[in-house]
Amino acid sequence: MPEALIIDAVRTPRGVGKAGKGALAHMHPQHLGATVLKAIAERNNLNTADVDDVIWSTSMQVDRQGADLGRMAALDAGYDVRSSGVTLDRFCGGGITAVNLAAASIMSGMEDLIVAGGTEMMSYTNSLPFTGPPMMDRGNLRLRRTVPQSHQGVCADAIAAMEGITREDVDALGLESQRKAAVAIAEGRFDRSLVPVHDESGALVLEKDEYPRPQTTAEGLAQLKPAFTDLADMELDDGGSYRALIKQAYPDLDWEPIHHAGNSSGVVDGAAAVLLASPAYAEKHGLKPRARVVAFANVGDDPTLMLNGPVPAAKKALAKAGLTVDDIDLWEINEAFAVVTEKFIRDLKLDRAKVNVNGGSIALGHPIGATGAILIGTVLDELERRNLKRGLVTMCAAGGMAPAIIIERV
């Protein structure tokens, strides 16, 4: 079976995801996707007619972000029309899934050159007029009665109570994310993958991450009010509440809200791309591989609590690779909420010095469909910088899912 080689990875800076405020907010989602697709083609002197597929992730596939954004962005980037494109949705996990599907296509021997990644313009989708509460079941009351799915933030608070994770614990993780991101930015650790965004006229729009708050302090975090207090008890379209949905499955569980903007992922805009090739194609065309895909996995977990998939996903990927926790040099666990990463570290008894070493989505932001591809590039850059071997990337996804991937430098 052919290996799937990672040739390169690029990403845009992440812009604040608020309409009229973030630097990228006026851009078209296809322009962000085209930015990274064009950059990865130019950096590697690709003949884009050879690109078998562009596998793209976009969570909110509506209006400007609809209509197969991967294909449209590739055309906008000037790719040859023979390069096909598809767009998928696994909520937050889509960016990893796009890369995993690319790897699977290459390892099957059916394809040789694929660009995988994603785009999310949260400044745009959050400004669209939606009616009613953002329910995962989209009003399917039959499903709600049998498989209750609450709001992610409320789930985070509930999991913290179940796990004995305190407000002080999640604030400490949020503060550390900001500290590590500030060091990474100051030392240029993201520079290899970062590509600037220009508008149609060629003017520079954004060249560095816009979201980090390096001035964050423990005292400041302690003063922030929990974000999901009122939301937990907001009346839903069936007369219930997000709290009631969790108590439907866990009637004895009680909790106090502890998550807020300082220990939860940031709302941002961004895009990322990863270039994968078969060994035969890479050798023939002079592409120098940076890593290979060792293993990948998908799991489903409890959809009511929603956020607990990363641990079983990581264990499944490790088992497929015949590896143990000790064989992984660096871990990237998406900081959707601080409790997700904190629980992951505790469950697998990880060395914190190996986890999210350049900060995470709390400090840098979480452009939903793109984040997984961003994290793969981040861990690859850092493995090279530290001269280490293996990294594992995983993240929770709505619906109680999680993908994972293990990569190894070559």
Summary of the structure (lengths in Angstrom):
residues: 410
radius of gyration: 20.2
end to end distance: 17.3
largest distance: 62.4
contacts: 1581
relative contact order: 0.21
helix: 39%
strand: 19%
